[in-house]
Amino acid sequence: MGTYLAILNGAASEAEKSQLSAQQQDEFLAAWSAWARAHQAALVDPGAPLFRKKRVTAQGVEDITDGRIAYCVVEAASHDEAVRILAEHPHLSLQAGNFVDVLECPAPPD
């Protein structure tokens, strides 16, 4: 089994996000909950939103803004299996242009 980090990326602008109705938000949360229950065995960390971002470099620290809005961690038999699990995530249908990056996280060397 491998571990995979999923980064959920949002395509919506702040104005478009604010146009989601309470009903749409509730429907998304219900769909997310159903997805999480369906893949409970694979979810190492169901994830959380990503807020207040800073970039740290050798030159210093700066605030950043980007489309990364949430993460989760899954365990799967292969990268393709992890992708299949994340392809069912309701985030993909919340806003046009949303996408999920699925990154393999190999175990550190012994």
C-alpha positions in Angstrom: 0.0 0.0 0.0 1.1 3.5 -0.8 0.3 6.9 0.6 -0.9 9.7 -1.6 -1.5 13.4 -0.9 -4.4 15.0 -2.8 -4.3 18.7 -3.2 -7.8 20.1 -4.2 -7.5 23.1 -6.4 -10.4 25.6 -6.9 -11.0 27.5 -10.1 -13.6 29.9 -8.8 -12.9 33.5 -8.0 -13.8 34.9 -4.6 -16.9 36.4 -6.1 -17.9 33.1 -7.6 -17.4 31.3 -4.3 -19.6 33.8 -2.6 -22.4 33.1 -5.0 -22.8 29.5 -3.8 -26.1 29.3 -2.0 -26.5 27.8 1.4 -28.3 24.9 -0.2 -25.4 24.3 -2.6 -23.0 24.4 0.3 -25.1 21.9 2.2 -25.4 19.7 -0.8 -21.6 19.7 -1.3 -21.0 18.9 2.4 -23.5 16.0 2.2 -21.8 14.7 -1.0 -18.4 15.1 0.7 -19.6 13.1 3.7 -21.0 10.4 1.4 -17.6 10.2 -0.5 -15.7 10.1 2.8 -17.9 7.2 4.1 -17.5 5.3 0.9 -13.7 5.6 1.0 -13.3 5.5 4.8 -10.9 2.6 4.7 -8.6 4.5 2.3 -8.6 7.8 4.1 -5.5 8.3 6.2 -6.5 11.9 6.8 -9.8 13.2 5.4 -8.2 16.6 5.0 -9.1 20.2 5.7 -9.3 23.5 4.0 -6.0 25.4 3.4 -6.0 29.0 4.6 -3.4 31.8 5.4 -0.6 30.7 3.1 3.0 31.8 3.3 6.0 31.0 1.1 9.3 30.6 2.9 12.5 31.0 0.8 16.1 31.7 1.6 15.3 35.3 1.0 12.4 35.5 3.4 8.7 34.9 3.9 5.8 36.2 1.9 2.1 35.8 1.9 0.8 34.0 -1.2 -2.6 33.4 -2.9 -3.2 30.4 -5.0 -5.9 27.9 -6.0 -5.0 25.2 -3.5 -8.0 25.1 -1.2 -7.9 21.8 0.6 -6.0 18.5 1.0 -6.6 14.9 2.0 -4.4 11.8 2.3 -5.3 8.4 1.0 -3.8 5.0 1.2 -4.1 2.8 -1.9 -2.6 -0.2 -3.6 -1.3 2.0 -6.5 -1.2 5.6 -7.8 -3.9 4.7 -10.3 -6.1 3.4 -7.4 -5.6 6.6 -5.5 -6.5 8.6 -8.6 -9.7 6.5 -9.0 -10.7 7.3 -5.4 -10.0 11.0 -5.9 -11.8 11.1 -9.3 -15.0 10.5 -7.3 -14.5 13.5 -5.0 -17.4 16.0 -5.1 -15.0 18.9 -5.3 -14.6 18.2 -9.0 -18.3 19.0 -9.7 -18.6 21.9 -7.3 -17.2 24.5 -9.7 -16.2 24.3 -13.3 -12.5 24.0 -13.6 -11.8 22.5 -10.2 -9.1 19.8 -10.2 -7.2 17.5 -7.8 -3.5 16.8 -7.9 -2.6 13.3 -6.6 1.0 13.0 -5.4 2.7 9.8 -4.3 4.4 10.1 -0.9 6.9 7.2 -0.7 8.1 6.0 2.7 11.4 7.6 3.8 14.4 5.4 3.3 15.5 3.2 6.2 
